[in-house]
Amino acid sequence: MTRQFEGRTAIVLGGGSIGPGWGIGKAISFAYAEEGAHVVVADRDLQSANETLRLIREAGGTGDAVECDVMSDASIESVVEDVVRTRGSIDILYCNVGLGKAGPSMETTAAEWRRFADANLTSLHVACLAALPSMRDRGRGVILATSSIAGIRDVGFPHLAYGATKAAAVHFMRLLATENARYGIRANTIVAGLVDTPRIEKTLASSYGTRSLEEMKQARALQVPLGRMADAFDVASAAVFLASDKASYVTGTELVVDGGLSNTVNRSPYD
């Protein structure tokens, strides 16, 4: 059976994982490779990118692992330019970058705000600027990004800088899609809900106080109408669909992957 992305090249920014297990970017990289894409796994942590690549190759896929610091314009541009030079084209650019700080907004400094905005928004702009010329020349391409329900609603605790920049990323992708539709380029956003990834072990304490990890995970699961958090492959499945020809008429919009959470009233994680 022909795989959907056979002969295509994908770049996944943030394709590693900050700990053991499956982060969103790691799962997306693996899922794209399963569908036949040559996946360039780009991450600030080269060791983590190499771990994703190892799993891809063990499963029979192909790809490369590269170091990429999304806080550096030159680093992003170098990765994209190298892929265009060596592979001839970029078919899929996936931007999976998220940086934030939960807690009262008064405790977020201007310097922190700029750092979050550069990570969540500026890096998206720089990556797109680097990838768009080759996509326009070919008359096709897909650009996708991960946003969050924090960008479309209050999530039960203060998360202002992260939420605001993720909301801006959603609108960025809408406008990018409209501007580039005539070149055959589609752009969409996945709005992810509560996802059980290695990152939450490092970040939950700032939102859920002194509870144990399992108690914090249970509190998150109880907020979701489907009764569980997503796993990284729930998001990756959506990423495969949006990058595929099956979504050829889908652009300038968002696919919400949140188990119905954004349809509910705001329920405190402490309830």
VEXVEXDREN-392108 format. One line per field, with one value per atom (N, C-alpha, C): residue number from 1; residue in three letters; atom name; y, z, x. Coordinates in steps of 0.2 Angstrom, whole numbers. Layout:
# residues N
n = [NUM ...];
res = [ala ...];
atom = [CA ...];
north = [Y ...];
up = [Z ...];
east = [X ...];
This chain:
# residues 271
n = [1 1 1 2 2 2 3 3 3 4 4 4 5 5 5 6 6 6 7 7 7 8 8 8 9 9 9 10 10 10 11 11 11 12 12 12 13 13 13 14 14 14 15 15 15 16 16 16 17 17 17 18 18 18 19 19 19 20 20 20 21 21 21 22 22 22 23 23 23 24 24 24 25 25 25 26 26 26 27 27 27 28 28 28 29 29 29 30 30 30 31 31 31 32 32 32 33 33 33 34 34 34 35 35 35 36 36 36 37 37 37 38 38 38 39 39 39 40 40 40 41 41 41 42 42 42 43 43 43 44 44 44 45 45 45 46 46 46 47 47 47 48 48 48 49 49 49 50 50 50 51 51 51 52 52 52 53 53 53 54 54 54 55 55 55 56 56 56 57 57 57 58 58 58 59 59 59 60 60 60 61 61 61 62 62 62 63 63 63 64 64 64 65 65 65 66 66 66 67 67 67 68 68 68 69 69 69 70 70 70 71 71 71 72 72 72 73 73 73 74 74 74 75 75 75 76 76 76 77 77 77 78 78 78 79 79 79 80 80 80 81 81 81 82 82 82 83 83 83 84 84 84 85 85 85 86 86 86 87 87 87 88 88 88 89 89 89 90 90 90 91 91 91 92 92 92 93 93 93 94 94 94 95 95 95 96 96 96 97 97 97 98 98 98 99 99 99 100 100 100 101 101 101 102 102 102 103 103 103 104 104 104 105 105 105 106 106 106 107 107 107 108 108 108 109 109 109 110 110 110 111 111 111 112 112 112 113 113 113 114 114 114 115 115 115 116 116 116 117 117 117 118 118 118 119 119 119 120 120 120 121 121 121 122 122 122 123 123 123 124 124 124 125 125 125 126 126 126 127 127 127 128 128 128 129 129 129 130 130 130 131 131 131 132 132 132 133 133 133 134 134 134 135 135 135 136 136 136 137 137 137 138 138 138 139 139 139 140 140 140 141 141 141 142 142 142 143 143 143 144 144 144 145 145 145 146 146 146 147 147 147 148 148 148 149 149 149 150 150 150 151 151 151 152 152 152 153 153 153 154 154 154 155 155 155 156 156 156 157 157 157 158 158 158 159 159 159 160 160 160 161 161 161 162 162 162 163 163 163 164 164 164 165 165 165 166 166 166 167 167 167 168 168 168 169 169 169 170 170 170 171 171 171 172 172 172 173 173 173 174 174 174 175 175 175 176 176 176 177 177 177 178 178 178 179 179 179 180 180 180 181 181 181 182 182 182 183 183 183 184 184 184 185 185 185 186 186 186 187 187 187 188 188 188 189 189 189 190 190 190 191 191 191 192 192 192 193 193 193 194 194 194 195 195 195 196 196 196 197 197 197 198 198 198 199 199 199 200 200 200 201 201 201 202 202 202 203 203 203 204 204 204 205 205 205 206 206 206 207 207 207 208 208 208 209 209 209 210 210 210 211 211 211 212 212 212 213 213 213 214 214 214 215 215 215 216 216 216 217 217 217 218 218 218 219 219 219 220 220 220 221 221 221 222 222 222 223 223 223 224 224 224 225 225 225 226 226 226 227 227 227 228 228 228 229 229 229 230 230 230 231 231 231 232 232 232 233 233 233 234 234 234 235 235 235 236 236 236 237 237 237 238 238 238 239 239 239 240 240 240 241 241 241 242 242 242 243 243 243 244 244 244 245 245 245 246 246 246 247 247 247 248 248 248 249 249 249 250 250 250 251 251 251 252 252 252 253 253 253 254 254 254 255 255 255 256 256 256 257 257 257 258 258 258 259 259 259 260 260 260 261 261 261 262 262 262 263 263 263 264 264 264 265 265 265 266 266 266 267 267 267 268 268 268 269 269 269 270 270 270 271 271 271];
res = [met met met thr thr thr arg arg arg gln gln gln phe phe phe glu glu glu gly gly gly arg arg arg thr thr thr ala ala ala ile ile ile val val val leu leu leu gly gly gly gly gly gly gly gly gly ser ser ser ile ile ile gly gly gly pro pro pro gly gly gly trp trp trp gly gly gly ile ile ile gly gly gly lys lys lys ala ala ala ile ile ile ser ser ser phe phe phe ala ala ala tyr tyr tyr ala ala ala glu glu glu glu glu glu gly gly gly ala ala ala his his his val val val val val val val val val ala ala ala asp asp asp arg arg arg asp asp asp leu leu leu gln gln gln ser ser ser ala ala ala asn asn asn glu glu glu thr thr thr leu leu leu arg arg arg leu leu leu ile ile ile arg arg arg glu glu glu ala ala ala gly gly gly gly gly gly thr thr thr gly gly gly asp asp asp ala ala ala val val val glu glu glu cys cys cys asp asp asp val val val met met met ser ser ser asp asp asp ala ala ala ser ser ser ile ile ile glu glu glu ser ser ser val val val val val val glu glu glu asp asp asp val val val val val val arg arg arg thr thr thr arg arg arg gly gly gly ser ser ser ile ile ile asp asp asp ile ile ile leu leu leu tyr tyr tyr cys cys cys asn asn asn val val val gly gly gly leu leu leu gly gly gly lys lys lys ala ala ala gly gly gly pro pro pro ser ser ser met met met glu glu glu thr thr thr thr thr thr ala ala ala ala ala ala glu glu glu trp trp trp arg arg arg arg arg arg phe phe phe ala ala ala asp asp asp ala ala ala asn asn asn leu leu leu thr thr thr ser ser ser leu leu leu his his his val val val ala ala ala cys cys cys leu leu leu ala ala ala ala ala ala leu leu leu pro pro pro ser ser ser met met met arg arg arg asp asp asp arg arg arg gly gly gly arg arg arg gly gly gly val val val ile ile ile leu leu leu ala ala ala thr thr thr ser ser ser ser ser ser ile ile ile ala ala ala gly gly gly ile ile ile arg arg arg asp asp asp val val val gly gly gly phe phe phe pro pro pro his his his leu leu leu ala ala ala tyr tyr tyr gly gly gly ala ala ala thr thr thr lys lys lys ala ala ala ala ala ala ala ala ala val val val his his his phe phe phe met met met arg arg arg leu leu leu leu leu leu ala ala ala thr thr thr glu glu glu asn asn asn ala ala ala arg arg arg tyr tyr tyr gly gly gly ile ile ile arg arg arg ala ala ala asn asn asn thr thr thr ile ile ile val val val ala ala ala gly gly gly leu leu leu val val val asp asp asp thr thr thr pro pro pro arg arg arg ile ile ile glu glu glu lys lys lys thr thr thr leu leu leu ala ala ala ser ser ser ser ser ser tyr tyr tyr gly gly gly thr thr thr arg arg arg ser ser ser leu leu leu glu glu glu glu glu glu met met met lys lys lys gln gln gln ala ala ala arg arg arg ala ala ala leu leu leu gln gln gln val val val pro pro pro leu leu leu gly gly gly arg arg arg met met met ala ala ala asp asp asp ala ala ala phe phe phe asp asp asp val val val ala ala ala ser ser ser ala ala ala ala ala ala val val val phe phe phe leu leu leu ala ala ala ser ser ser asp asp asp lys lys lys ala ala ala ser ser ser tyr tyr tyr val val val thr thr thr gly gly gly thr thr thr glu glu glu leu leu leu val val val val val val asp asp asp gly gly gly gly gly gly leu leu leu ser ser ser asn asn asn thr thr thr val val val asn asn asn arg arg arg ser ser ser pro pro pro tyr tyr tyr asp asp asp];
atom = [N CA C N CA C N CA C N CA C N CA C N CA C N CA C N CA C N CA C N CA C N CA C N CA C N CA C N CA C N CA C N CA C N CA C N CA C N CA C N CA C N CA C N CA C N CA C N CA C N CA C N CA C N CA C N CA C N CA C N CA C N CA C N CA C N CA C N CA C N CA C N CA C N CA C N CA C N CA C N CA C N CA C N CA C N CA C N CA C N CA C N CA C N CA C N CA C N CA C N CA C N CA C N CA C N CA C N CA C N CA C N CA C N CA C N CA C N CA C N CA C N CA C N CA C N CA C N CA C N CA C N CA C N CA C N CA C N CA C N CA C N CA C N CA C N CA C N CA C N CA C N CA C N CA C N CA C N CA C N CA C N CA C N CA C N CA C N CA C N CA C N CA C N CA C N CA C N CA C N CA C N CA C N CA C N CA C N CA C N CA C N CA C N CA C N CA C N CA C N CA C N CA C N CA C N CA C N CA C N CA C N CA C N CA C N CA C N CA C N CA C N CA C N CA C N CA C N CA C N CA C N CA C N CA C N CA C N CA C N CA C N CA C N CA C N CA C N CA C N CA C N CA C N CA C N CA C N CA C N CA C N CA C N CA C N CA C N CA C N CA C N CA C N CA C N CA C N CA C N CA C N CA C N CA C N CA C N CA C N CA C N CA C N CA C N CA C N CA C N CA C N CA C N CA C N CA C N CA C N CA C N CA C N CA C N CA C N CA C N CA C N CA C N CA C N CA C N CA C N CA C N CA C N CA C N CA C N CA C N CA C N CA C N CA C N CA C N CA C N CA C N CA C N CA C N CA C N CA C N CA C N CA C N CA C N CA C N CA C N CA C N CA C N CA C N CA C N CA C N CA C N CA C N CA C N CA C N CA C N CA C N CA C N CA C N CA C N CA C N CA C N CA C N CA C N CA C N CA C N CA C N CA C N CA C N CA C N CA C N CA C N CA C N CA C N CA C N CA C N CA C N CA C N CA C N CA C N CA C N CA C N CA C N CA C N CA C N CA C N CA C N CA C N CA C N CA C N CA C N CA C N CA C N CA C N CA C N CA C N CA C N CA C N CA C N CA C N CA C N CA C N CA C N CA C N CA C N CA C N CA C N CA C N CA C N CA C N CA C N CA C N CA C N CA C N CA C N CA C N CA C N CA C N CA C N CA C N CA C N CA C N CA C N CA C N CA C N CA C N CA C N CA C N CA C N CA C N CA C N CA C N CA C];
north = [-6 0 6 11 17 21 24 28 35 39 46 51 50 55 52 47 44 49 50 55 62 63 70 71 78 79 84 82 86 88 95 97 98 95 96 100 106 110 108 107 104 97 93 86 81 84 79 79 78 77 79 82 84 79 73 67 61 55 49 49 45 45 49 50 54 61 66 72 73 79 80 80 84 84 78 74 67 63 63 58 60 67 69 67 68 66 58 54 47 46 49 48 50 55 57 52 50 45 38 36 30 31 37 38 39 38 38 45 50 56 55 58 59 65 63 68 71 78 81 83 80 81 87 92 98 100 100 102 105 109 112 107 102 96 91 91 86 79 78 71 68 73 71 70 75 74 67 65 59 53 54 48 47 53 52 49 51 48 41 39 32 28 30 27 26 32 32 27 26 22 14 13 6 4 9 7 7 8 7 14 20 26 29 35 39 46 49 56 58 64 67 70 71 74 80 86 92 96 100 105 111 114 120 124 130 134 139 138 142 150 151 158 161 158 161 161 166 167 163 164 161 153 151 143 141 144 141 142 148 149 144 142 137 130 128 122 121 126 126 126 131 131 125 122 115 110 110 105 106 112 114 112 114 112 105 101 94 89 92 88 90 97 100 103 102 105 103 107 106 105 99 98 100 99 100 103 109 112 112 109 108 112 117 121 119 115 113 116 122 126 129 128 131 132 139 141 146 145 149 148 152 152 153 148 148 152 156 160 167 171 178 182 185 189 194 197 202 199 193 190 188 190 189 195 195 201 203 209 211 206 205 201 194 191 184 184 190 190 190 194 194 187 184 177 172 172 168 170 176 179 177 177 175 167 163 156 154 157 155 158 164 168 170 173 175 169 164 158 155 155 153 158 164 169 168 167 166 159 154 148 148 151 152 156 162 166 162 157 153 148 145 139 142 147 149 150 153 154 147 142 135 133 133 131 135 141 145 143 142 140 134 129 123 123 128 128 124 122 118 118 116 115 116 113 113 116 121 123 122 119 118 120 122 124 121 120 118 124 125 130 127 130 127 130 126 129 135 136 142 148 147 153 154 151 152 153 151 152 152 154 153 146 144 136 135 139 138 140 143 146 151 156 161 159 161 158 163 170 175 176 176 176 170 164 159 159 160 160 166 172 177 176 173 172 166 161 155 158 162 165 169 173 176 171 166 161 158 157 155 160 166 171 172 172 172 167 160 155 156 159 161 166 171 176 173 169 166 162 158 154 158 163 168 171 173 176 171 165 160 155 156 151 151 156 157 153 152 148 141 138 131 129 134 132 133 128 128 129 132 133 132 128 127 126 126 126 120 116 111 115 115 118 112 111 105 107 102 102 100 96 93 87 87 81 78 72 69 67 72 71 72 71 71 78 83 90 92 88 90 88 83 82 87 91 97 103 104 110 110 104 104 107 106 109 116 120 127 129 124 125 121 116 111 111 115 115 109 106 101 94 93 87 82 76 71 71 68 68 65 59 55 59 62 66 72 75 81 78 73 70 68 65 64 70 75 82 84 84 86 82 75 70 72 73 74 81 85 91 90 84 83 79 81 77 70 69 62 58 61 58 56 59 57 63 63 68 65 69 66 63 58 57 60 60 64 61 55 52 54 56 60 66 70 76 74 69 67 65 61 59 65 70 76 79 79 82 79 72 68 70 70 72 79 84 91 91 87 88 84 80 75 78 74 77 76 72 72 78 83 89 95 93 98 104 104 109 113 111 114 118 125 130 136 139 145 143 138 136 132 130 126 120 115 108 108 108 107 100 98 91 92 92 93 89 83 79 83 88 92 97 98 103 110 112 119 121 115 116 117 116 116 123 124 129 128 134 133 129 124 120 120 122 122 115 115 108 106 110 108 105 106 103 96];
up = [0 0 0 -4 -5 1 4 10 8 12 10 8 11 10 7 3 0 -5 -4 -8 -6 -1 2 8 9 14 19 25 31 36 38 43 49 55 61 66 67 72 79 84 90 90 86 85 90 95 100 106 112 118 124 129 134 140 138 143 140 143 140 139 134 131 125 124 117 118 116 116 109 108 102 96 96 90 88 93 92 89 91 89 81 80 73 69 71 67 65 70 69 64 65 61 54 53 46 42 46 43 42 46 45 38 37 30 24 25 20 19 23 22 25 22 24 29 36 41 44 43 46 53 58 65 68 69 72 79 83 90 93 98 102 105 107 110 105 102 96 99 105 107 107 109 108 101 97 90 87 89 87 90 96 99 94 92 88 81 78 72 73 79 80 79 82 82 75 72 65 61 61 57 59 66 68 65 64 61 53 50 43 39 43 40 39 36 34 37 38 40 42 45 48 54 59 65 65 66 66 72 74 80 77 81 79 85 86 92 89 90 88 90 95 97 93 88 84 77 74 67 62 63 59 59 65 66 62 63 59 51 49 42 39 43 41 40 45 44 38 37 31 24 24 18 17 22 21 18 20 18 11 9 2 -3 0 -4 -5 0 0 -3 -1 -3 -9 -11 -17 -15 -10 -8 -1 1 8 6 8 7 13 19 25 30 32 38 44 49 55 61 64 69 76 80 86 92 93 98 103 110 115 121 123 129 133 140 144 151 155 162 165 169 172 179 181 187 185 190 190 185 180 175 178 184 187 188 188 190 183 177 171 169 169 167 159 158 151 147 150 146 145 150 149 144 144 139 132 131 124 122 127 126 124 127 125 118 117 111 105 106 101 100 105 104 101 103 101 94 93 87 82 85 80 76 80 77 71 72 67 61 62 56 52 56 53 49 52 48 42 42 36 31 33 28 24 28 25 21 22 18 12 13 8 1 0 -7 -11 -8 -12 -13 -8 -9 -14 -14 -20 -27 -27 -33 -36 -32 -34 -34 -31 -32 -27 -22 -17 -10 -5 2 7 13 19 25 28 34 40 45 51 58 63 69 75 80 86 91 92 97 103 107 113 114 118 120 125 127 131 127 120 115 113 116 114 120 126 132 138 144 150 152 155 156 164 168 175 179 176 180 176 179 174 170 163 158 153 155 150 144 146 140 135 138 134 130 133 130 124 126 121 115 116 110 106 109 106 102 104 101 95 95 90 84 86 82 77 80 77 71 73 68 63 65 60 55 57 52 47 50 46 40 42 37 33 35 31 25 27 23 17 19 14 9 12 7 3 5 1 -3 -2 -6 -13 -16 -24 -26 -21 -23 -22 -20 -19 -12 -7 -1 4 9 14 21 25 32 37 42 47 54 59 66 69 73 78 85 88 94 99 103 107 114 117 124 129 133 139 136 135 132 137 138 143 139 140 137 143 141 146 149 145 148 154 155 160 167 167 173 176 171 173 174 172 172 176 178 182 189 192 199 200 194 195 194 192 191 196 199 203 210 212 219 221 227 230 229 224 223 220 220 217 209 206 198 196 199 197 199 205 207 202 200 195 188 186 180 180 186 187 187 190 190 183 179 172 168 169 165 167 173 175 172 170 166 159 156 149 149 144 143 141 138 136 141 147 153 153 148 148 145 146 142 136 131 125 126 121 121 114 114 108 101 101 94 93 97 96 92 94 90 83 84 78 72 74 69 65 69 66 62 64 60 53 53 47 42 45 41 38 41 39 34 34 29 23 23 18 12 7 1 3 8 10 13 15 18 12 6 1 0 3 3 10 14 21 22 23 24 28 32 35 41 44 50 55 60 66 67 69 71 78 82 89 91 95 97 105 108 115 119 116 120 122 119 120 126 128 133 132 126 124 124 124 123 130 136 142 146 151 155 159 161 164 171 171 178 181 187 190 191 190 191 198 202 210 211 207 208 209];
east = [4 0 4 3 7 5 11 10 9 6 3 9 14 20 26 25 31 34 40 44 44 41 40 45 47 51 48 48 45 51 50 54 49 51 48 52 51 54 51 56 54 52 56 54 57 60 63 58 61 56 61 58 62 63 60 61 59 60 58 50 48 41 40 34 32 30 34 31 28 24 20 25 30 35 38 39 42 37 31 26 24 24 23 28 34 40 39 38 37 32 26 20 21 24 26 30 35 40 36 32 27 24 22 18 23 29 34 38 37 41 48 52 59 59 60 58 65 65 71 69 71 70 74 71 75 74 79 77 84 82 88 93 90 94 95 101 103 102 104 103 96 91 84 82 84 83 85 91 94 90 87 83 77 73 68 70 75 78 79 82 83 77 71 65 62 63 61 64 71 75 73 72 71 64 60 53 53 59 60 59 59 58 65 65 71 71 76 76 83 84 90 88 93 93 97 95 99 97 102 102 99 94 91 88 91 89 84 77 72 72 77 78 83 86 91 88 87 85 89 96 101 101 99 99 93 87 81 83 85 86 91 96 101 98 94 91 87 83 78 82 87 91 95 97 101 96 90 85 84 83 81 87 93 99 100 99 100 95 89 83 79 81 77 71 68 61 59 54 51 44 41 34 30 32 29 33 31 35 30 32 28 32 29 32 29 32 30 34 33 37 32 34 29 34 33 37 32 32 27 29 25 26 19 17 10 11 6 6 4 3 0 4 1 4 9 7 12 19 19 26 30 27 30 34 40 44 44 45 45 50 56 61 58 55 52 46 42 37 40 46 49 52 54 57 51 46 40 37 37 35 39 46 51 50 49 49 42 37 30 28 31 28 33 39 44 47 48 51 47 40 36 36 37 38 44 50 56 56 54 53 49 44 39 43 46 50 55 58 64 61 55 52 48 45 40 43 49 51 51 54 54 47 43 36 32 33 30 33 39 42 39 38 35 27 24 17 13 17 13 17 14 17 12 14 10 14 11 14 9 11 7 10 6 9 5 8 4 2 -4 -6 -9 -13 -16 -23 -27 -33 -32 -26 -24 -24 -24 -24 -31 -36 -43 -48 -46 -50 -45 -48 -45 -45 -39 -38 -38 -41 -41 -36 -31 -25 -22 -19 -16 -10 -11 -6 -6 -5 -6 -1 5 10 10 9 8 2 -4 -10 -10 -8 -8 -4 2 6 4 1 -2 -9 -12 -18 -15 -10 -7 -5 -2 0 -5 -11 -17 -19 -19 -21 -15 -9 -4 -5 -6 -7 -13 -19 -24 -22 -19 -17 -12 -7 -2 -6 -11 -14 -18 -21 -24 -19 -14 -9 -5 -5 -1 -5 -12 -16 -15 -14 -14 -7 -3 3 3 -3 -4 -2 -1 2 -4 -5 -10 -6 -10 -8 -13 -12 -17 -14 -18 -15 -19 -15 -19 -19 -25 -26 -26 -21 -21 -23 -27 -29 -24 -26 -22 -19 -12 -9 -4 -4 0 7 12 19 24 30 35 36 33 34 30 24 19 22 27 30 34 37 41 37 31 27 21 18 12 12 18 18 17 18 17 9 6 -2 -6 -3 -7 -5 0 2 6 5 9 6 2 -1 4 4 8 7 12 11 5 3 -3 -9 -9 -15 -16 -10 -11 -13 -11 -13 -21 -23 -30 -34 -32 -36 -36 -31 -32 -37 -36 -41 -48 -50 -57 -60 -55 -58 -61 -59 -60 -66 -71 -77 -76 -71 -69 -66 -64 -62 -55 -51 -44 -40 -34 -29 -28 -26 -24 -17 -15 -8 -5 2 5 3 1 -1 -9 -12 -19 -18 -13 -11 -8 -3 0 -4 -10 -15 -18 -19 -22 -17 -10 -5 -4 -5 -5 -10 -16 -22 -21 -19 -19 -13 -8 -3 -4 -9 -11 -15 -15 -19 -27 -29 -35 -38 -33 -35 -34 -34 -32 -36 -42 -46 -47 -42 -43 -37 -38 -33 -36 -31 -33 -38 -37 -42 -38 -42 -39 -43 -39 -42 -41 -46 -45 -45 -40 -39 -39 -45 -45 -50 -53 -57 -64 -65 -71 -70 -64 -63 -65 -64 -65 -73 -77 -84 -87 -83 -86 -85 -89 -87 -80 -77 -71 -72 -68 -68 -61 -61 -55 -51 -45 -42 -42 -44 -45 -51 -56 -63 -63];
